[in-house]
């Protein structure tokens, strides 16, 4: 009996020893459990939120700056397009005025190689053109654009054709790599043609065809060589040149004019 009582008492003591710590833990206030961790987490979340806000602000500023740059570029593009349009209109006007100097003038674009027939027919004119004594050329300014515009002005506005011839010849000599060389040679062809010097005119037209096949005036220049041949009674050679124009420069005004002359012969 005494032994059973001791055993029962020992078991009860063990049960109380386990239950008391558990009860103490269960009765502890919730605020005492992990209170520091929650505050740390809240602080961390606030820090992340602030970082995101700053990043969003930076992105919005960058977007605003990019939009401003785009607007600036758009304005520059529109300005460049306007300037290109003005240049194109001016170039077209000059071409029309150039062709108005000749009764056979026409405007066209081309990108073909020189015609052997055209160059050969005009080769004999080189000596004649070199011996021509033109009027005194105006003084050069040393600026390519200014000198070219001055020569054009002599031909179009002032109607001083001899001085214009001198100016274009001086321009070709002084600026051998100028992008205006095709036009300058074509101008000389027009001016000499109007003066009745057809051999000289054919020479400069042939220079355009042979040396500047991608010039917008190449097809017109070749066509003009054919016209000069026809006017000089070289009908077969003229037909050959007209056929060459139609073949090398299809769908151009020069080709249409050449086809008309072929059909009428």
Secondary structure, DSSP 8 states (H G I E B T S, - for coil): -HHHHHHHHHHHHHHHHHHHHHHHHHTS-GGGSSHHHHHHHHHHHHHHHHHHHHHHHHHHHHHHHHHHHHHHHHHHHHHHHHHHHHHHHHHHHHHHHHHHTSTT-----------HHHHHHHTTHHHHHHT----------S-HHHHHHHHHHHHHTS--HHHHHHHHHHHHHH-TT-TTHHHHHHHHHHHHHHTT-HHHHHHHHHHHHHH-TTSTTHHHHHHHHHHHHHHTT-HHHHHHHHHHHHHHSTTSHHHHHHHHHHHH-
